[in-house]
Amino acid sequence: MIDENFFYPRKPVAIVALGDSAEALLLRAILESLGAAVSLHLPGTPGDALKCLQREEKDAEYVILSGHGDENGFVLGEFVDDIDAGMLIDGSLPADALAGAIRLPAKTVISTACATGTDAFGQAFIAAGARAYAAPSDFPDGSAVPLFLHGLFYELLHGGKTLEEAIAKAQAFDTGNELSFVLFKAQAG
């Protein structure tokens, strides 16, 4: 991306707002304050959400999935009959709906959605080519998640930290261990 070639380079980051966009708008502002070049995607249907996860090698290295999650997956909500929502379970996108439908070559995917830090989601994103996938395995306090992302990207963009180091530093403020972000990584080779 052109932003990476500026005198003061800006790291591209993509945000996909799944369902509610309020958190995504806050994350956009946070990331832009850190100097990132942010692309915000507001998919309106389950099919559009999957299209946002069909990335190319040249696209942003970091992809944030901003939204809510439940025991079934990413909460997308209810849709009119004209919109194909057959892949959803009670309004949520499960991990098995991602198989073969997404492409994330060498991307780092970070989900803010509760309960999406499962082995099934980790495997689905890694199988789609992601270098890494991080997400909460439980139901963290929603107000702590933007703070976590701020710390994470501060360390990645300005602190020179690896993803593992940045996650550890960003979770350090969470003394109650409520964030519960877990990291899945592709095997090297």
C-alpha positions as CSV (number, residue, x, y, z in Angstrom):
1,M,0.0,0.0,0.0
2,I,1.1,3.5,-0.7
3,D,0.9,4.5,2.9
4,E,3.8,2.2,3.7
5,N,6.0,4.3,1.4
6,F,5.4,7.6,2.9
7,F,8.2,9.6,4.6
8,Y,6.5,8.6,7.9
9,P,5.2,5.1,6.9
10,R,1.7,4.1,8.0
11,K,1.0,0.4,8.6
12,P,-2.3,-0.7,6.9
13,V,-4.9,-2.3,9.1
14,A,-8.3,-3.6,8.0
15,I,-11.3,-3.6,10.4
16,V,-14.4,-5.6,9.5
17,A,-17.4,-4.5,11.6
18,L,-19.5,-7.6,12.1
19,G,-22.9,-6.5,13.3
20,D,-22.6,-3.5,15.6
21,S,-20.2,-0.9,14.2
22,A,-19.7,1.3,17.3
23,E,-16.7,-0.6,18.5
24,A,-15.2,-0.7,15.0
25,L,-15.4,3.1,14.8
26,L,-13.7,3.5,18.2
27,L,-10.9,1.0,17.1
28,R,-10.5,3.0,13.8
29,A,-9.9,6.2,15.8
30,I,-7.5,4.5,18.2
31,L,-5.5,2.9,15.3
32,E,-5.3,6.1,13.3
33,S,-4.1,7.9,16.4
34,L,-1.2,5.4,16.4
35,G,-0.4,6.2,12.8
36,A,-2.1,3.2,11.1
37,A,-3.8,3.5,7.7
38,V,-7.2,2.0,8.5
39,S,-9.7,0.5,6.0
40,L,-13.1,0.0,7.6
41,H,-15.5,-2.5,6.1
42,L,-19.1,-2.5,7.0
43,P,-20.6,-5.7,5.6
44,G,-24.4,-5.9,5.4
45,T,-25.0,-9.6,4.9
46,P,-23.3,-12.8,5.9
47,G,-22.0,-13.2,2.3
48,D,-20.5,-9.7,2.5
49,A,-18.8,-10.6,5.8
50,L,-17.2,-13.6,4.1
51,K,-16.1,-11.4,1.1
52,C,-14.3,-9.1,3.6
53,L,-12.3,-12.2,4.6
54,Q,-11.1,-13.0,1.1
55,R,-7.9,-11.1,1.2
56,E,-5.0,-10.8,-1.2
57,E,-1.3,-11.0,-0.4
58,K,-1.0,-7.2,-1.0
59,D,-3.8,-6.3,1.4
60,A,-3.3,-5.1,5.0
61,E,-1.3,-7.5,7.2
62,Y,-3.6,-7.0,10.2
63,V,-7.3,-7.8,10.0
64,I,-9.5,-7.0,13.0
65,L,-12.9,-8.6,13.3
66,S,-14.9,-6.2,15.5
67,G,-18.2,-7.4,16.9
68,H,-20.0,-9.6,19.3
69,G,-19.7,-13.4,19.8
70,D,-21.7,-16.1,21.5
71,E,-21.5,-19.9,21.9
72,N,-22.3,-20.2,18.2
73,G,-19.7,-17.8,16.8
74,F,-19.7,-14.2,15.4
75,V,-23.1,-12.6,16.0
76,L,-24.4,-11.1,12.8
77,G,-28.1,-10.9,13.7
78,E,-31.3,-11.5,11.9
79,F,-31.9,-10.9,8.1
80,V,-34.9,-10.5,5.8
81,D,-35.8,-13.6,3.8
82,D,-34.2,-12.2,0.6
83,I,-30.7,-12.5,2.2
84,D,-29.0,-15.9,2.4
85,A,-28.4,-16.5,6.1
86,G,-28.4,-20.3,5.8
87,M,-24.8,-20.5,7.1
88,L,-25.8,-18.9,10.4
89,I,-26.9,-20.6,13.6
90,D,-29.3,-18.5,15.6
91,G,-27.9,-15.4,13.9
92,S,-24.3,-16.3,14.4
93,L,-21.6,-17.3,12.0
94,P,-20.0,-20.5,13.2
95,A,-16.4,-21.6,12.5
96,D,-17.4,-24.4,10.0
97,A,-19.0,-21.7,7.8
98,L,-15.5,-20.3,7.2
99,A,-14.1,-23.4,5.6
100,G,-13.3,-22.8,2.0
101,A,-15.0,-19.5,2.1
102,I,-12.2,-17.3,3.3
103,R,-8.6,-16.5,2.2
104,L,-6.1,-14.8,4.5
105,P,-2.6,-15.2,3.1
106,A,0.0,-14.4,5.8
107,K,-2.5,-12.2,7.7
108,T,-2.7,-11.7,11.4
109,V,-6.4,-11.8,12.4
110,I,-7.6,-10.4,15.7
111,S,-11.2,-10.9,16.8
112,T,-12.8,-8.8,19.5
113,A,-15.9,-11.0,19.6
114,C,-16.5,-12.9,22.8
115,A,-16.0,-16.7,22.7
116,T,-14.3,-16.8,19.3
117,G,-10.9,-17.8,20.7
118,T,-11.8,-21.5,20.2
119,D,-9.8,-24.3,18.5
120,A,-12.4,-24.4,15.8
121,F,-12.0,-20.8,14.9
122,G,-8.2,-20.9,15.3
123,Q,-8.0,-23.9,12.9
124,A,-10.4,-22.2,10.4
125,F,-8.4,-19.0,10.2
126,I,-5.0,-20.8,10.1
127,A,-6.4,-23.2,7.4
128,A,-7.3,-20.1,5.4
129,G,-3.7,-19.0,5.3
130,A,-3.5,-16.7,8.4
131,R,-0.2,-16.4,10.0
132,A,-1.9,-16.0,13.4
133,Y,-5.3,-15.6,15.0
134,A,-6.0,-14.0,18.4
135,A,-9.4,-13.9,20.1
136,P,-11.0,-14.0,23.5
137,S,-11.9,-17.5,24.6
138,D,-14.4,-16.3,27.1
139,F,-16.6,-13.2,27.6
140,P,-14.3,-10.3,28.6
141,D,-15.6,-6.9,29.7
142,G,-16.4,-5.1,26.5
143,S,-14.8,-1.8,27.7
144,A,-11.5,-3.6,28.2
145,V,-11.2,-4.8,24.7
146,P,-10.5,-1.4,23.0
147,L,-7.9,-0.8,25.7
148,F,-6.3,-4.2,24.9
149,L,-6.2,-3.4,21.2
150,H,-4.7,0.0,21.9
151,G,-1.9,-1.5,23.9
152,L,-1.4,-4.4,21.4
153,F,-1.1,-2.1,18.4
154,Y,1.0,0.4,20.3
155,E,3.5,-2.3,21.0
156,L,3.3,-3.7,17.4
157,L,3.6,-0.3,15.6
158,H,5.8,1.7,18.0
159,G,7.3,-0.8,20.5
160,G,8.9,-3.1,18.0
161,K,7.4,-6.1,19.8
162,T,6.6,-9.5,18.3
163,L,2.9,-10.5,18.3
164,E,3.4,-12.7,21.3
165,E,5.2,-10.0,23.2
166,A,2.6,-7.4,22.3
167,I,-0.2,-9.6,23.4
168,A,1.5,-10.2,26.7
169,K,2.1,-6.5,27.3
170,A,-1.4,-5.6,26.3
171,Q,-2.9,-8.1,28.7
172,A,-0.7,-7.1,31.5
173,F,-3.2,-4.4,32.7
174,D,-5.8,-7.1,33.1
175,T,-5.0,-8.2,36.6
176,G,-8.3,-10.2,36.8
177,N,-7.4,-12.3,33.7
178,E,-10.8,-11.4,32.2
179,L,-9.6,-10.6,28.7
180,S,-8.7,-14.3,28.0
181,F,-7.2,-13.6,24.6
182,V,-5.6,-16.7,23.1
183,L,-3.2,-16.9,20.2
184,F,-3.2,-19.5,17.4
185,K,-0.2,-19.6,15.1
186,A,0.5,-21.3,11.8
187,Q,3.3,-23.9,11.8
188,A,6.5,-22.5,10.3
189,G,7.5,-24.0,7.0
